[in-house]
Amino acid sequence: MSVEELVVLVDEMGAPVGTAPKSGVHTTETPLHFAFSCHVTNAAGEILVTRRALTKATWPGVWTNSFCGHPAPDEAIEDAIHRRARQELGMEITTIHSVLPDFRYRAVDASGIVENEICPVFGALAVTDPNPSPDEVAEWRWVSPDSLRAAIEGAPFAFSPWLVWQHEQLVESKLS
């Protein structure tokens, strides 16, 4: 018997206020909760992008960052990142570092389901190539940062909204 995955619900300041089953938290009224995004690079400096499985409830088939997840209650964020890298991508990563510690977003999928997350963004270095779960990932590619930037700017509708917004903030932070 598997244990049901829980997400950590948070208040507007990011303080934990409870938990909810992941299977039921993403609705048209999704409460604010804690998550993370991770951008994985390889030794050549390429970025791993993934295309969400067509069976995903939200944003099926769109390209996105390497992977995302939700830390379990009392789980250290680095442990959660390693866990999701293995579960979603079947890969090992190292050198986890903070990229956008204050990233937060709310997005509504065409189905009406809402993502509402305080979602710090991390970078990591690939130790292995992905061997993703087909329930999570339809395709994956290593791409150069310039190619990713051009694709996001040229066709933002082909990407998850959080990747587009993360990209915008990363570009702004490099210009500052």
N, C-alpha and C positions, 0 to 999 in steps of 0.2 A: 504494500500500500504506500503510495507516495504522499509526502507531506505537502499541503497546499502552500504555495508561495504567497507571502504577505508583502505589501508595500507599506512604507512609513508615511502616514499622513502628517502634514505640517501646517502651521499657521502662516500668516502673511510674512512673518519675520524668519521663517524657516525652522522654528522650534517644533519638535515632534509633539503631536497631539493624539496619536493613536496609530492603529494599523487597520488594514482592510485586505481581504483576499484580492490578489492581482486579477484573478479570473472575473471579478465583478466590479472592479474599481473604474475601468474605462467605459464610460457611458456618455450620454448627452449632458450629464451633470457631474463630470469627473471632479472629485475634490483635489485640491492642491496636494501634491505628494513629492517625495524625494526620488530622484533618478540620477543617471549620469550618462554622458556620451563619451566615446573614446575614438580617437583618430590614430590608427596604427600606421607606422611607416616601416619600410624595409631598409636594409643596409645601403641600397642605391638611392635612398631619399624619396622613393615613390610612396604615395598614400594609398591605402586599401579602401576602396569604396565597394559597397555591397548593394545589391538590388533585393529589396524585400520580397519575400515569398508571396506568390499570388494568393495564398490562403490566409494571409495576415488580415486581421479584422480592420486595421487602419492602414492607409497608404499602401495597399498591396501593389507590388510591381514597381515602386519608385526606387530610384537610386538614393542612397543615403551614406552617412559616415560609416566607419568600420563596424561599430556595434554600439548598442545602448543597453541599459538595464536598470534594475532597481535594487539597491542594497537591502538586504533583509534587516529586520530589527536587530540592533546591536552588532551588525556586521561592519567591520572596517571597510571603508570605500575601496582601498587597494585590493582587499580580499574579494570584494564583489566584482571588481573589474577583472581580476584573474578568473574567477568562477564563470562569468559571462563569456569571456574570450574562449574558454574551453567548451561551454555548453552551446553557444551560438555558432562559433566559428571553428571549433575543434583545433584551436591553435594555442600555442604558448607565447606569452609576451613578456617583456622586461622593461625597465627604465620608465615606469609610469611617472608622469609629471603633470602638474596642473597647467591648463592652457587658458581657460575662461572660468575662473572660480565662481563668478557671480551670474552665470547664464541662467536665465529663467524664460519660459515661454508658455503660451497658451495657443493651441491651434485646433481647428475644427476640420475633421475629415469630411469628404463629400457625403459620407454615410450619416453624418451628424455626431459621430463619436468625437469626444474632446480629449486632447492631451493637455494637461495642466500641471507643469512640473517645474520645480526648482532643480536644475539639471547642470551641475558643474561639468565642464568639458575637460577631458584629459587627453594627453598624447601618450603613446607607448611605442616601443620598438618590437617588431616581430622577431621571434626566435624561429618559428616555423611558418610555412605557407598554410593558408586556411584549408580546412576540410569541413565545410559548414554543414549544419543541420538543414535538411531540405524544408523543414517546417519554419525556418527562420529566413533562409537566404536562397534566392533563385539563381543568382550569379554573383561573381566578384571579379574585380580587376585591380591591378596595381597601376596607378596613373601618376604622371608627373604633377607637381603642384600647379604648374602653368596650365596644363590640360584641364585639370579640375576647375580651376578658376574660370577659364574660358567657357567650359560647359555650363557651369552654374550661372554665369552672367548671360550666356546666350540662350539658355532654355531652363530657367529656374523652375518651371512647372514639372520638369522631369525628376526633380529632387524633392526630398522631404523638406517641409518648411523649416524644421529645426536646423538642417544642414545649411540651407540658404542663409538663415539668420546668424548661425555660428560663423559662416564664411564672412558675412558682412562685418561682424564684430572683430574677427581676426584681421581683416584688411584694415579696419579703422585703427586697431591697436598698433599695427605696424607703421601707420602713417603718423602716429602721435609722437 
